[in-house]
């Protein structure tokens, strides 16, 4: 879980992953979802260098084997640091953004199952609701057929060797792990994502997440 981003667009005065949602950090919500999927054995969190002890403390007792490492200046660097800290026996790796903290546990399970069944790379994806325009400056060039387009979410799943190869071989202009694997010529499969797995980026996203979390709590009582 890369969790070292500053979250400037969220307007928080702290790293985004440590910002609260209903009083609990986004990172903790994300970790709990991963644990509830019952498919995760080890979790490595890439945290801000100056918040390592705080992250260790907030994740203690969450029912998972957690390691916290120092994240990098970019998402890619943070994923690389976490990947290097994974135990050598781990063959299937899921990369999940803490900002997608409401991703339902079944999405984790579906991604992990697809990799375990033989796929080298798997991403959850959902159809687009909006019409997409390709532009050049302020001029529309064309309108792609959205039936062939998908919005990709996390967790993204990989054979460990494939992900390590992608991080070692692909230029630094890419930060999306599945995109790096694509550049190797490795097919990336999709599994159904979920509307709740949106990325919290702006203050409005946080308000939407609070409403969804409240509805989940009401449904569980």
C-alpha positions in Angstrom: 0.0 0.0 0.0 1.7 3.2 -1.1 0.6 5.8 1.5 3.3 8.5 1.3 1.5 11.0 -0.9 1.1 14.5 0.3 -2.6 14.9 -0.7 -2.3 18.5 -1.7 -5.5 18.4 -3.8 -7.4 17.1 -0.8 -6.4 20.3 1.1 -5.3 18.3 4.1 -2.5 19.5 6.4 -1.1 16.0 6.5 -0.4 13.0 4.1 -3.7 12.0 2.4 -3.6 8.4 3.6 -3.5 9.6 7.2 -6.4 12.0 6.8 -9.5 11.0 8.7 -12.7 9.5 7.3 -15.4 9.4 10.0 -12.6 9.7 12.6 -10.4 6.9 11.2 -7.4 7.3 8.8 -8.0 6.4 5.2 -5.1 4.0 5.5 -6.8 2.1 8.3 -10.0 1.7 6.4 -8.1 0.4 3.4 -6.1 -2.1 5.5 -9.3 -3.4 7.1 -10.9 -4.0 3.8 -7.8 -6.0 2.6 -7.9 -8.1 5.8 -11.6 -8.8 5.5 -11.0 -10.2 2.0 -9.3 -13.2 3.7 -6.9 -13.4 0.8 -4.0 -11.3 2.1 -1.2 -12.8 4.1 1.3 -9.9 4.4 0.8 -6.1 4.1 3.6 -3.7 3.4 2.8 0.0 3.8 5.1 2.7 2.3 4.6 5.6 4.7 6.0 9.2 4.9 9.5 9.2 6.2 8.6 11.5 9.1 5.5 9.5 10.1 6.8 5.9 10.3 6.3 5.5 14.1 2.8 7.0 13.9 1.8 4.6 11.1 3.2 1.6 13.0 1.1 2.6 16.0 -2.1 3.2 14.1 -1.9 -0.2 12.4 -1.0 -2.3 15.5 -3.7 -4.7 16.4 -5.5 -4.5 13.0 -5.3 -8.3 12.6 -2.7 -8.4 9.8 1.0 -9.1 9.4 2.0 -5.5 8.6 5.4 -4.1 7.8 5.9 -0.3 7.4 8.7 1.0 5.2 9.8 4.5 4.1 8.0 5.6 1.0 9.5 7.6 -1.8 9.0 10.9 -3.5 6.7 9.3 -6.1 4.0 6.6 -6.0 6.3 4.5 -8.2 9.2 4.8 -5.7 6.9 3.9 -2.8 5.6 0.8 -4.6 9.2 -0.2 -5.3 10.2 0.2 -1.7 7.2 -1.9 -0.5 7.9 -4.5 -3.1 11.5 -4.8 -2.0 10.3 -5.4 1.5 8.0 -8.3 0.7 9.1 -11.7 2.0 10.8 -13.8 -0.7 8.2 -16.5 -0.6 5.4 -14.1 -1.7 4.6 -14.8 -5.4 1.3 -12.9 -5.8 1.4 -9.1 -5.1 -1.5 -6.7 -4.9 -0.8 -3.0 -5.1 -3.6 -0.9 -3.5 -3.9 2.8 -3.1 -4.9 3.8 0.5 -7.0 6.6 -1.1 -9.4 3.9 -2.5 -10.2 3.1 1.1 -13.8 1.9 0.5 -12.9 -0.8 -2.0 -15.1 -3.8 -1.0 -13.2 -6.9 0.2 -14.6 -9.1 -2.7 -12.7 -6.9 -5.2 -9.4 -7.9 -3.4 -10.5 -11.5 -3.5 -11.3 -11.4 -7.2 -8.0 -9.8 -8.2 -6.0 -12.3 -6.1 -8.0 -15.2 -7.4 -7.4 -14.2 -11.1 -3.6 -14.0 -10.6 -3.5 -17.2 -8.6 -5.4 -18.9 -11.5 -2.6 -18.0 -13.9 -2.9 -14.3 -15.0 0.3 -12.3 -14.9 -1.5 -9.0 -14.3 -5.0 -8.2 -13.3 -6.9 -4.9 -12.7 -10.4 -4.2 -11.5 -12.3 -1.9 -13.8 -15.7 -0.3 -14.3 -17.5 1.0 -17.4 -17.4 4.8 -18.0 -20.5 6.7 -17.3 -19.4 9.9 -19.2 -18.7 10.5 -22.8 -15.0 11.0 -23.4 -13.5 13.5 -25.8 -9.9 13.4 -27.2 -8.7 17.0 -27.5 -5.8 18.9 -28.9 -5.5 22.1 -26.9 -9.0 23.5 -26.8 -10.3 21.6 -29.9 -12.1 18.2 -29.8 -10.3 15.7 -32.1 -12.7 12.8 -31.8 -15.0 10.9 -29.5 -13.8 7.4 -28.6 -16.3 4.6 -28.3 -16.7 4.4 -24.5 -18.0 0.8 -24.8 -14.4 -0.2 -25.3 -13.1 2.0 -22.4 -12.8 1.2 -18.7 -11.9 3.2 -15.6 -9.2 1.2 -13.8 -9.2 0.9 -10.0 -7.0 -0.8 -7.3 -5.9 -3.3 -6.0 -4.0 -4.3 -9.1 -2.6 -7.8 -8.9 0.6 -9.2 -10.4 2.9 -12.2 -10.4 5.8 -10.8 -8.4 8.4 -11.5 -11.0 6.4 -9.6 -13.6 6.0 -6.6 -11.4 9.6 -6.5 -10.4 10.7 -6.8 -14.1 8.4 -3.9 -15.0 9.8 -1.6 -12.3 13.3 -2.4 -13.3 12.8 -2.1 -17.1 10.2 0.6 -17.7 11.2 4.3 -17.9 10.2 6.6 -15.0 7.5 8.5 -16.9 4.9 5.9 -15.9 3.6 5.5 -12.3 0.7 3.1 -13.0 1.9 -0.4 -12.3 -0.4 -2.1 -14.8 0.7 0.5 -17.4 4.4 -0.5 -16.8 3.5 -4.2 -17.2 1.7 -3.4 -20.5 4.9 -1.8 -21.8 6.6 -5.2 -21.3 4.0 -6.7 -23.7 2.4 -8.7 -20.9 -1.4 -9.0 -21.2 -3.4 -7.3 -18.4 -6.7 -8.9 -17.6 -9.7 -7.1 -16.0 -12.1 -8.2 -13.4 -15.2 -6.3 -12.3 -14.5 -3.3 -10.1 -16.9 -1.5 -7.8 -18.4 2.0 -7.7 -17.3 2.3 -4.1 -13.6 1.9 -5.0 -13.3 5.5 -6.2 -10.1 7.4 -5.3 -10.4 10.1 -2.7 -8.6 13.1 -4.2 -10.7 16.2 -3.6 -12.7 17.4 -0.6 -15.9 16.4 -2.3 -14.7 12.9 -2.6 -14.2 12.8 1.2 -17.8 14.0 1.7 -19.1 11.2 -0.6 -17.1 8.6 1.2 -18.5 9.7 4.5 -22.0 9.3 3.2 -21.2 5.8 1.8 -19.5 4.7 5.1 -22.5 5.9 7.1 -24.9 3.9 4.9 -22.7 0.8 5.4 -22.8 1.3 9.1 -26.6 1.7 9.1 -27.0 -1.5 7.0 -24.8 -3.5 9.4 -26.9 -2.5 12.4 
